[in-house]
Amino acid sequence: MEPGLLQPSEPRRRLQWAALVVVLLAALYVYRGAFQGFFVQDDYGWLESTRFSSFREYAGIFFRFNPALSYRPLSQETFFFLAQKVFGMWPPGFHLVSVLVHLLAVLLVFLISRRFCPVAPSLAGTFFFALHSAQMRSVYWISAIAEPMALVFILTSILFFIRYDRGNDRRAYFFSLPAMGLGMMSKESTLTLPVVLALYSIFYSRRRILSTLPFFAVSGLYAVLRMTSKAVGAAPYPLTFGPEALGNLASYFTWAAGFTDTLLGVKLGREPASCYPVIAVAFALAVALLVWSARDRKPAGFALLWFAVALQPILYFWKHIDPYYLAPALAALALLIAASLPEPRGILDWKGILPAAALAGYVLWFAPPSIRLEGQWWNERAMVGKRILDQMPAVDRQVPDDRIAYIFGLTDLDLGILQNDAAFKAFGFSITKYILMGVDPETPRQIRTLQAGAGLWDYYCFLYARGTLFNMTEEFRRNPQNFLNPVGLRVTPAEIQSGMDTMTVEAVNFDAGFIDLMYTLDGKPMPPVTYWKLDPDHRARVFVDGSTPKGLYHFVALRDSDYPDDSRWYPIDVRVVVR
């Protein structure tokens, strides 16, 4: 009988499940910020593209790669299709599913650990997995549900395979294979599952190696279909096998150790990239120590190789790595921890309790702060899109249905959050009525053509600035050139010696005779400079005399002095030092 399979007494069994509930509640508490989020980035595209009008249209997703060049009909198309049916456009409902899927993965990690290890070490490893900060984005970002969903099916398949092996339960075997199939329809990380099952067979039951062949056949079929498809390449992202792969490995080791960029940069005040090699080496040594100190080298060796195998699908992507890709590898790492920690013989066995307590303290040190800070950052990004979309009904009432409105002022970051115009389509705003500047590079040329021809008197314009959509139709119709390129301010030199230098101020892409400037001095807001006269080249030259206050001048906005309305300010970001 394997260690960890001894059935505990009824009181101990109740205590075991009570402790697991505490772990689940701790994970729920740490990830509670996910419910405050909104849709962001890829979410909008999936929302719009999964509104199937018939079962036939829905069924077609299982027989083709999706527009994102991947095959995830379960975790992307089906999830967004059903979630919209149940929750409508209510983001907390989507986030609830993401959190529940993560908690289900936590439960399965514990069940697998118990197949090899005693209760207390299994709980410690599960606690490490449940609260690990690398999984933040897969819980906070709705579209990233593919990772924990695939992991749920991977772990389910492994559990059924173990049951098949140890109980000779053929029904479990026939459940294990479909579980892998569901994992394949969730994310490509399931491709390595056959190797994990083969490793289990080598360590525990070599007679079962042949039983893994159907699993290899499923992975092989997917690989063949992908490589022979004309619609997609062999991999969803460019691959690298050079020094970049070693850099990826260092990044993943660092993240697996719990050191996110936020923890390193914000909490510890370090440059993240410079810390990666050192932390990666320390992590490798810590893993080696875990294997060396394991009570039973067999589960530790299996977990170590599982960890290495789980890294393979994500290790070679060129400039496309993310901590949440680590989910399958973290499940293996949780098992390695469980296999290495001692089992306390009682509540007074401090030698048995201390390692698990130290691990719990370490997890509580790195995980909650990282998840809180990164979660806030992620939610703030999502709220940018929400603020824009919340203003669109008011904008829509100002633009007749047969007219076109251009929306200026959206940065590349804003467009990334909105996934270009996918957010507008998802929320029912016509992309033929509303044209977002920056999505189509031909739009400026089209505007200039209209200006040279019949004019722009039937077109509307809104400017997104300081979180608000302003109606700038009158100014746009009068002089669209002010909108076609970002308004800016150029100041030379950047460092000025008072009493000696002349400062040149140039308004960029802004046609005005006089300008007002809003600025701060050493961080303190100052009264705006008004009616600063510009020459025909939109420049002004000013001698900086000795009476000019010294410090850091930060110019933050400008406007046409002839239109002194507060909504006419254009955001800028120019800094000048006066010495």
N, C-alpha and C positions, 0 to 999 in steps of 0.2 A: 504493500500500500504506500502511495506517494506521501511525502511529508505534506502536511496541510490538509489532508483528506480525512484525518481522524475527526469524527463527528463530535463537536463539543456538547456538553450537557445543555439542558434546556435553558437554565439561567444564563450560561455563557453565550448561548446562541442569541438570546434576547439582547444581551449586552453588546454583542458583535453588531447586530443590526441597528441598535441605538447609536453606537459609535459611528456607523456608516451614515446614518441620518444626520448626525452632527457635521460630518464632512460635507455632505450635500448642501446643508444649510449654510455652511461657511462659504462654499462656492457660490451659492445663490446670493449671499450678501455681498461678496467681493465683486460680482458681476452685475449687481443691481442697476448700475448706471446705464446698462444697455437699453433699459426700458425708456430712457429719456431721449433716445436717439430718433433719427428720422431716416428717410430713404437717402441714398447717396450713391453717386457714380453708377456702377453697373446695375444697381437696383432699378433705375428708371427704364433702362432698356429691356430688362426682363419683365417689368410690369406691363409695358406696352406690347411686347411681342408674344406674350402668353395668354392673351385674351382670345382663346380659341372659340370659334363660332359653332363647331361641330365636333363630334367624337372622331370622325375621320381625320379632321385637321389635327386634333390632338394626337391621335395614334401615329401620325407621320413623324413625330419627333423621335420615335424609337428606331427609326430606320435611316437617320441621317445625322451628320455632325451639325452642331449649331453654329450660328453666326460668329461665336467667339472661338471657332476652330477647335472645339472640344466636344466630347460626347458625354453629356450629363443630363439626360432626359428626366431623371428622377429628382436630383437635387436642385436643378435650375427651372426647367420648364414646368414639371409637374408641381413642384413646391410653390412657385409663384402663381400658377394657375389656380390651385386649390386654396392657397392663402387668400387670394383676392376674393374667391367665392365666400370664404368664411369671414374674413376680417375687412373686406373692402379695401380702402386705402388708409387703414388705421395702423401705423407703424408698430405700436406696442404689441399688437397681435403677432406680427411677423417675428419680432424680437423674442416673444414668449416661446415660440417654436424653437428658435436658435438656442435659447437657454436650456430648454427641456432636452434637446438633443445632446447638448454638452453634458448635462447631468446624467443622461442615459449612458453616455460613453464612460463617465466616472463610475457608474455602477458596474458596467461590464469590465472595466479595468480591475476593479476589486474582485469580481468573480473569477477572472483569469488568474489573478495573483493567488487566490485561495486554492486554486488547483495545484499550486506548487509550494505554497508557503503558509506559515501559521497566521493567526488572525492579526496580531499587533503589527508585525512587519508589513502585512498586506495593507492594513489601514494607513500606515505611514507612507508607503509608496503611492497609494491612492490619493492621499492628501496632497502630496507633491504634484501629482497630475492634475487634480481638480482645481487647484488655485494657481497653476503655473501661468505667468504673465505672457508667455509666448502665444497663448490661445486667445488673447484679448480680441484681436480683430475678427476671428471666426465667430465670436459671440456678439460683438457690437455691429459687425457689418453683415447685413442680411444676406447678400450674395455669397458670402464666404461660408454659408452653411454647408456647402459641398464637402468641406474638410471634415467636420465632426460627423456628418451623416455617413460619409464613406467609412470613417473609423468605426462607427457603430456596427456596420455590416461586416467589416473586417474582424472585429472582436467577436461578433456573433458567430461567424464562420469558424473561427479558431475554437470557440467554446464547443460548438457542435462536433468538430473534428476530434477534440479531446474526449468528449463523451463517447463518440463512436469507438475510439481506440480503447479506452479503459473499460467500457461497458459492453463492447462489441454490439453497439446499438446501430443497426443499419439505417434506421429511420433518421437518426442524428446525422449520419453521413449524407443522406439525401436532402436534409435541410441545410447542411453546410455549403453545398455547391450552389443552390439558389441564393443563399446569403451573399456569396461572393459575386454572383451575377448582379444583385442589387447594388453591391458596392461599386462594381464596374460602371453602373449607370449613374453613380453619384460622383465619383472622381477617379482619375487615372492612378492615384496612389495605391489603389487596390491591386494594380498589376503585380506587385511584389508578394502578394499573399501566398501564392503557391510555393515560393522559396521559403517563407516562414513555416508553412506546414511541412515542407520537406526537412527543414532543420529540426522541427519538433520530432519528426519520425526518426531522424538520425540519432537524436539524443535519447529518445524514450522508447521507440517502437519501430525498429527498422523494417519489420514486416509490413508496415503501413506505407512505405515509400511509394509502392505502386499505386496506392490509393490516391496519391496526389496528382497522378497523370491527368485526370480530367480537369483539374484546376489549372495545370499548365496549358492545357488545350484551350481553355477559355481566354487566358492571357495571350496565348499565341494567336488566336483568332482575331482579337482586338488589334494586336500589333500588325498583323497582315492587312487587315482592313484599313488601318490608318496609313500604312506605308504605301498602299496601292491606291489610295483615294486621290483623286485629282483636285478635290476641294480643300484638303488640308495637307500639311506636311507631316513628317515623321514625328515631330514634337510640336507642342503648342507655342514654344518660344525658341529662339536661337540657342544652340548648345555650345558649350566650351569645355575643352578638356585640358587646357593649359594652366598657367598660373592663376587664372580667374577661379578655377575650380578649387584650388587650395584656399583662396580668399573666401569663397563660399563656405568651405568646410570650417574655417576659423569663425565665420559669422554664425553658423549654425551651432557650433560648440559653445560659443559665447551666449547665444540666446537660450540654449538648452540649460546652461548653468544659471539662468535667471537674470542675466545682465542685459536688459534692453537698452536701446540708445537713450531712452528717457531716464532710466536709472543712472546710467553713466554720466550723461550730460547735465541733467537737472539736479539730481540728488547728490551725486558724487563730484560734480564739477570737472569731469574728465572729457577729453576728446574721444568719442566712442571708437572711431576707426583705429586709433593708435593703441587702444587697449585690447583689441580683438586677439592678436597673436598671443599675448601673455595669458589672457583668460582662457583661450582655447587650450593652451598647453596645461594649465592648471586643471581644467576640466578633464582632459585626457588622463592626467595622473590620478584624479579623483575616481574616475571610472575604473582604472586599473586597481586602485585600492579597494574599491567595492568588490571587484571580482576576487581579489586575493583574500579578502576577509569573509567571503561568503561561507555560510554554514555548509551549503551543498553547492559544489561547483557546477553541477549539471544544470539547474535552472538559471544560474548566473551566466554560464556560457551560452545557453540558449538565448537569454535576454540580450546579451551583448551582441551576438550575431544578428538577432532580430533588429536591434537598434541600427546596426551598420546597413542592413538590407533596406530598412525603411528610409534611410537617407538617399538611396540611389536615385529615385525618380526626381528628386529636387536639387541634387547637388550640382548638376551640370548646366543649369539654365544660366544664360549670359545676361547679366544685369536684370535679373528677375528672380529675386529671392525674398522671402518674407517669413517672419517668425512663426506664423500660424501654420505654415506647411509642415511644421515639426510634429503635429499631433500624433501620427502613428509611431514616430520615434520616441515621443514622450511616454506613450503607453509601454513600450519596451523598457524604457528607462525606469518607469515605476516598478516593473517586475524585477529589474536588476536591484533596485533599492530594497524591495521586499525580500529578495533572496539573500541579501547581504547583512541586513540588520538582525540582531539577536532577538529571540523571543523571551520577553520577561517571564520569570517564573512566579512573579507575584508583584504586588504593588510596592514592596520594599526592595525589590531587586533593582537597585539604581544602575548597575552595570548594564542591565537589559533595557531599562527605560531611558537612560541618558542619551544614547545615539538617536533614538526616535524623537526625543524632545528637542535635541539640537537641530535635527532636520526640520521639525515643525517651526522652530524659531527662525531658522534660515529662510524658510518659505514665507513666513509672515513678515520678514524683513524686506525681501525683494519683491514679492508679488503684489500685495495691496497698493503700495505707492505707485508702482509702475502702471497697474491697471487703472487706478484712479486718474493719474495724470494723462496717460495716453487715451483713456476713455473720454475724458473731458475734451481733449484735442479733437478726437474723432467726432464727437457729438457737435462740437462747435463748427466743424467743417460741414456736417450735415445740415446744421441750422442755417448756414448761408443759403443753401438751396431752398429751404423752407421759407425763409424771409422773402426771397424773390418770388416764389410761387404764391405766397400769401397776398402779395400785392397785385398779382396778375388779374384777379377779378375786377379790381378798380380800374386797372389799365384797359381791360377789355370793354368796360362800359364807355370809355372815351374814344374808342376806335370803331367806326362803323364796320359791319361785317364784310362789306365789299371794298375795304381799304387795307393797305399794308402799312405796318409799323416796323421801323428799324429800332433795335435795342442796342445802344452803345454802352461802353463802360465796363463790360464784363471782362475780367482778366482771364488769362489761361487757367489759373486755379479755379475761378468761378465756373468756367466752361467744363473743366474736368469734373467738378462736383456735380454739375447738371448733366454730365455725359453729353456735352454739346446741346442739341435740342431735344434729346430723349425725354428729359423731365417735362418739357412742354407737351410733348405728345402723350406722355403717361397721364398727365392731369387735364387733358382735353383741350389744350390751346393749340390752334392750328399753326403749323410751321410754314404754311404759305401766307398766313396773315401776319405772323410775327417772325421777323428775320433777325437772328442773333449775329451781330458783327463778330467776326473771328472764326465762325464755323466754315463759311465758304469764302475762299480767297478771291473769288470773282465778284463778290458783293460790292466792294469799293468802285470797281470799274463800271458796274451796272448803275450805281448811283451817279457817277460822273456823266454817263451816257444820258440818263434821264434829265440831269441838270442842263445838259447842252441841247436837249430836244424840247419836249413839252414842259419840262420843269417838274418840280417836286411838290406842287401845291396840293396834290391829292394824297400825299404821303405823310405819315406821322412819325414822330421820333421820341424815344424815351432814353434818358441817360441814367445808368445805374451808378450812383456815387454815394459813398458813406452809408451804405445799406439801404438806400431808398431809390426808387424809380421816379425820376422827375420828368414831367412832360416838357420837352424842349422842341416841340414841333415848330413853333414860330421861328426860333433861331436856326433850326435845321433847314427850313424852307428858304430862309434868307441867305444863309451861307453854310452849305453842307461841308465845305472844306474844313471847317473847325472841328468836325466830328469824325472825319475819315481817318485821321491818325491821332494817336494819343496826344492830348494836350500836355505840355511839359514846360519846364523852366530850366534854362542853361545859365549857370553863373560861373564866370572865370575871373580871377583864379580861385581855386578852392580854399586856399589859405591866403589871407590878406593881412598885410602889415599896415596898421592904421597910421595915417599921416604920411604914407609913402605910395600906396597902391591905388589904382583906379579899378573899380569893379564894373564888369560888363554883364548886364542882365539881358537875356534873350528869351522871348516867349516863343515856344516851339509849337507849330501847328495851331496857332491861335491868332486870329485876325482881329486886332483891336488897337485903337489909338492910345488908350490909357488903360492901365491895369491896376487892380487892387491885389495886395499880397497879404496872406495870413501866415504868421510865423511865430516861433517860440525862440526865446533866448535862454540857453542853458536849461531847457526843459520847461521854462515858465512862459505861459501864453502872453503875448504882447498885443497891443492895439494894432489892427491891420494898417499897412501902408496903403494909402489911397491916392488915386489919380497920378500914378507914376507914368509919365509921358514916354511913349515909344516912338522911335523914328520909323521911316517907311520900311526898314528892314526888321522891324519888330524888336529893336534893341534899345537899351538905355545904358549910358555910361555915367558912373557916379564916382567922384573922388571921395575916398574914405578918409576923412580928416581925423585928427588926433582925439577929438571929443567923442567919437563913436564908441559906445560901450563895447568892451571886449568880451569874447566868449563864443559859444557855438550857436550859430543862427540856423534854425531848421525851418525852411519854407515848406508849408504843408498844403496850401491851396491858393489858387488865383482865380480872378474873374474879370470880366469886362466892366470897367468903371461906369460905363453908360447904362449898365443893367445891374444896379446894386441890390438885387434880391438875394436873400440867403440861399435860395435853391440854385443859384448860378455859379456857385463855387466849384471849380474843377480840382480834384485832389492831385497833389504833386508831392515829391519827396526829394528835396535838395538840401544839402548841408554845406555851410560855409563857416570857416573858423576865422575870426578877427583877432589878431594878436596886438 
